[in-house]
Amino acid sequence: MKLKLINVLLDDPTLLLIDEPTNHLDIDGIMWFEHFIRHFDNSVIMISHDREFINNTVDEVWEMEKGIT
């Protein structure tokens, strides 16, 4: 999983769509990825339940709920 992530990041994406990025990373990987996201100049849309990771990496949080139909 780490190699796949690195491969994607080496392509210099303009948008990252990430679902639970810390699930398969050890603490060193999480710290490296936090640093990467903080210095990433493009857009990131991320789904995560890792509150500490979110607090350390994002400027804005959107919460979505299932609406009434």
C-alpha positions in Angstrom: 0.0 0.0 0.0 2.9 2.4 0.8 4.5 1.8 -2.6 1.2 2.4 -4.3 0.8 5.7 -2.4 4.3 6.8 -3.3 3.8 5.9 -6.9 0.6 8.1 -7.1 2.4 11.0 -5.3 5.4 10.9 -7.7 3.0 11.6 -10.6 2.6 15.1 -9.2 -1.2 15.1 -9.0 -3.3 18.3 -9.0 -6.0 16.7 -6.9 -5.8 14.0 -4.3 -8.9 12.1 -3.4 -8.0 10.0 -0.3 -10.1 7.6 1.7 -8.8 6.8 5.2 -5.1 7.4 4.3 -3.7 6.5 7.7 -5.2 3.0 7.9 -2.2 1.2 6.4 0.6 3.5 7.6 2.8 3.1 10.6 3.6 6.2 12.8 6.6 7.1 10.6 4.5 6.9 7.5 1.7 9.0 9.0 4.2 11.7 10.1 5.8 11.8 6.6 2.3 11.9 5.0 1.2 14.7 7.3 4.2 16.7 6.3 3.6 16.0 2.6 -0.1 17.1 2.8 0.7 20.3 4.7 3.2 21.3 1.9 1.1 20.0 -1.0 0.2 23.0 -3.2 -2.9 21.5 -4.8 -6.3 20.3 -3.7 -7.0 17.4 -1.3 -10.4 15.9 -0.6 -10.0 13.4 2.2 -12.2 11.1 4.2 -10.7 10.1 7.5 -11.7 9.2 11.1 -8.2 10.0 12.3 -9.0 13.3 14.1 -5.4 14.0 14.9 -4.3 13.5 11.3 -7.1 15.8 10.1 -6.3 18.5 12.6 -2.6 18.4 11.5 -3.3 18.6 7.8 -6.4 20.4 6.8 -7.6 24.0 6.7 -11.3 23.3 6.3 -13.6 20.4 7.4 -16.9 19.6 5.7 -19.2 17.2 7.5 -21.8 15.4 5.4 -24.9 13.8 6.8 -27.5 11.7 5.1 -30.4 14.0 4.3 -34.1 13.5 4.6 -35.5 12.2 1.4 
